[in-house]
Amino acid sequence: MKFFKKLTFMILFLPALISYAEEIKINDKTTELNFYTGMFDFSDNGKRSTLIGIQHQNKQLNRDTFLGNLSPITGAMITADNAAYFYTGVKAEYTIGMLNLTPSFAPGYYDQGDGKDLGHSLEFKSEVQVSLELPKSNSHLGFSYNHISNASLGDKNPGANSYSFNFLKQF
């Protein structure tokens, strides 16, 4: 039952992102949604679980800095074990031809559900994504690896390593 509550929350969260995207001129291609699925905590045989998620990026808020092109991100993921992670942070984007390298950092709220106890409700996600631009479609296919950890804020800090396959679409 917890899974359906969290999935319902994510479904309700998506229209808010899309309605925000509709406020922006469609021809500008400034909004990007990243739909992803993969394996949560693949390195822990006892607590690994499939995951699904969505992430939003507003390219109008990009800034060129000494670290590269930075942009805010907001997203949510849920696992088959009812664990959920809601986050907001920043990502950098480095383009090499049709290939994008995208590291990101995002603090967020983690709810254990029936999944792994990560030791604290405040967790930090560090991620790197490699994606390939699909010709003439404003879309990318990618692969990402992330680590979620509480930076020893809690009594324990087991962390979780995950990978995902990504479909990114600009609107």
C-alpha positions in Angstrom: 0.0 0.0 0.0 2.9 2.4 0.8 4.2 1.9 -2.8 0.9 3.1 -4.3 0.9 6.2 -2.0 4.4 7.1 -3.1 3.7 6.3 -6.8 0.5 8.5 -6.5 2.6 11.3 -5.1 5.1 11.0 -8.0 2.2 11.0 -10.5 0.8 14.1 -8.9 4.3 15.7 -8.9 4.7 15.2 -12.6 1.8 17.5 -13.7 3.2 20.3 -11.6 6.5 20.0 -13.5 4.7 19.8 -16.8 2.4 22.8 -16.0 5.5 24.8 -15.1 7.0 23.7 -18.4 4.0 25.0 -20.3 4.6 28.5 -19.0 7.8 28.6 -21.0 7.7 29.0 -24.7 7.7 25.6 -26.3 9.9 26.6 -29.2 12.7 27.5 -26.7 13.3 23.9 -25.7 14.2 25.1 -22.2 12.7 22.4 -20.1 14.1 18.9 -19.9 12.6 15.9 -18.3 14.7 12.8 -17.5 12.8 9.6 -17.1 14.9 6.8 -15.6 14.9 3.2 -14.3 17.5 1.0 -12.9 18.8 -0.8 -9.8 18.9 0.8 -6.4 21.8 -0.3 -4.2 23.1 -2.9 -6.7 26.1 -3.6 -4.6 24.1 -4.9 -1.6 22.7 -8.3 -2.4 20.2 -8.2 0.5 18.7 -4.7 -0.2 19.0 -4.2 -4.0 15.7 -3.1 -5.6 14.5 -1.8 -8.9 13.8 1.9 -9.1 12.0 4.4 -11.3 12.3 8.2 -11.3 11.8 11.5 -13.0 14.0 14.6 -12.9 13.3 18.1 -14.2 15.8 20.7 -15.4 15.0 24.3 -16.5 17.6 25.3 -19.0 16.6 29.0 -18.8 18.3 28.9 -15.4 21.7 27.7 -16.7 24.7 29.7 -15.8 28.2 29.6 -17.2 30.7 29.4 -14.4 34.3 28.5 -13.9 33.0 24.9 -13.2 31.2 24.8 -16.5 27.5 25.2 -17.4 25.5 24.7 -14.2 21.7 24.2 -13.9 19.3 23.4 -11.1 17.6 20.0 -11.0 14.6 18.6 -9.1 13.5 15.0 -9.0 12.0 12.0 -7.3 12.6 8.3 -7.4 10.9 5.3 -5.8 12.0 1.7 -5.4 10.1 -1.5 -5.6 10.6 -1.7 -1.8 8.7 1.5 -1.2 11.8 3.6 -0.5 11.5 7.1 -1.9 14.0 9.9 -2.5 12.9 13.5 -3.3 15.8 15.9 -4.2 16.8 19.2 -5.5 20.3 20.2 -6.5 22.6 21.3 -9.3 24.2 19.6 -12.3 27.0 20.6 -14.7 26.9 19.7 -18.4 29.9 19.1 -20.6 29.3 18.4 -24.3 31.7 16.5 -26.6 30.0 16.3 -30.0 26.9 14.2 -29.6 28.0 13.0 -26.1 27.1 14.7 -22.8 28.9 14.2 -19.5 26.7 15.3 -16.7 27.9 15.2 -13.0 25.4 16.4 -10.4 24.9 16.8 -6.6 21.6 16.9 -4.9 20.6 16.8 -1.2 17.2 15.4 -0.5 14.6 13.7 1.7 14.9 9.9 1.9 12.0 7.7 3.2 13.1 4.1 3.9 9.7 2.5 3.3 10.4 -1.3 3.3 13.8 -0.7 1.7 17.3 -0.1 3.0 17.9 2.0 6.1 20.4 4.7 5.1 20.6 6.1 8.6 19.0 9.5 8.2 16.2 11.3 6.3 18.6 13.9 4.9 20.7 12.1 2.2 23.1 13.5 -0.5 23.1 12.1 -4.1 26.3 12.4 -6.2 25.8 11.3 -9.8 27.5 11.1 -13.1 25.6 10.5 -16.3 26.8 9.9 -19.9 24.2 10.4 -22.6 24.1 10.4 -26.4 22.1 12.9 -28.3 19.6 11.4 -30.7 19.5 13.2 -34.1 16.7 15.6 -34.8 14.6 14.7 -31.7 15.7 16.9 -28.9 16.2 13.7 -26.9 19.1 11.8 -25.3 19.6 8.2 -24.2 22.0 7.8 -21.2 23.4 5.7 -18.4 24.1 7.1 -14.9 25.7 5.9 -11.7 25.0 7.5 -8.3 25.9 7.2 -4.7 23.5 8.3 -1.9 24.9 8.9 1.5 24.1 10.9 4.6 27.7 12.2 5.2 27.7 10.6 8.6 24.8 12.8 9.9 23.1 9.7 11.3 24.2 6.9 13.7 25.0 4.8 10.6 25.9 5.7 7.0 25.8 2.5 4.8 25.2 4.5 1.6 23.6 3.1 -1.6 25.1 2.7 -5.1 22.7 2.7 -8.0 22.7 2.7 -11.8 20.0 3.9 -14.2 19.1 4.0 -17.8 17.9 7.4 -18.8 15.6 8.9 -21.5 15.9 12.7 -21.6 13.5 14.9 -23.6 13.6 18.6 -24.1 10.3 20.5 -24.5 
